[in-house]
Amino acid sequence: MRIDVVSIFPEYLAALDLSLIGKARQDGLLDLRVHDLRSYTTDRHRTVDDTPYGGGAGMVMKPEPWALALQSVSDASPADGRPVLIVPSPAGAVFTQQMAHELAEESHLAFACGRYEGIDERVLEWADELFDVRPVSLGDYVLNGGEVAVLAMVEAVGRLLPGVVGNPASLVEESHSDGLLEYPVYTKPSDWRGRGIPEVLLSGNHARIAQFRRDEQFRRTAQRRPDLLEGLPAGTLSKADLAA
Ligand code: SAM
């Protein structure tokens, strides 16, 4: 997969050199390039922002540096069709695990990191010819810029690419993979500071362990995120789940 990120703070994305995503880059599974928006400015001060039309607080990102940067990303795209352009924004659709799975199927993703009050709206309209433009929010709160959102989204998508996570089974049994939260996990020692672990986990009985974990998934989801249960497709929960 090819990923391009445009930002006025390219150093923010240095964390993508670390851990599994960094290794995926080294191994050639992920071709990730970070571009400095200021290198697409044409004035002496490398200006990327200006005052908002209509007045109000804050500054707005100027359209022309964005057009030049995005045109360059588009020109170098290895994708057959329009690559996906993610525009992080608190006013976007909320990022989910399902979205991560969909994005992991793409051959080329681009990310446009806004700052200040955001990017001049006309850039998104203009970019529609070159990209499949998608404003995406990390959640219902406001960050200072898109970089943190990009770190989260690239990690969530990148770990789904084949070969990135050593044991693909660990991608199946985790929170949000089947609409539920993950069950609690434990490791050695079995007795730690006077606290034991659920006896069934020492039983060696795989069917009982699977049922225990399923019950815990359901209990935890009902307790912490009842909204997720409402969104499950009909028939997802068995009678045993409902009784748990
Ligand atoms: N004025 C904008 C609004 O109210 O929708 C918020 C601008 S915010 C201070 C600056 C930038 O941070 C945004 O352009 C976006 O790139 C990023 N950002 C802030 N909150 C975000 C969120 N929840 N999800 C994704 N990106 C976010």
Residues whose N, C-alpha, C, O or C-beta is under 5 A from the ligand:
A	BS01	SAM	P88 S89 P90 A91 C113 G114 R115 Y116 E117 G118 I119 V136 S137 L138 G139 Y141 V142 L143 N144 G145 G146 A149
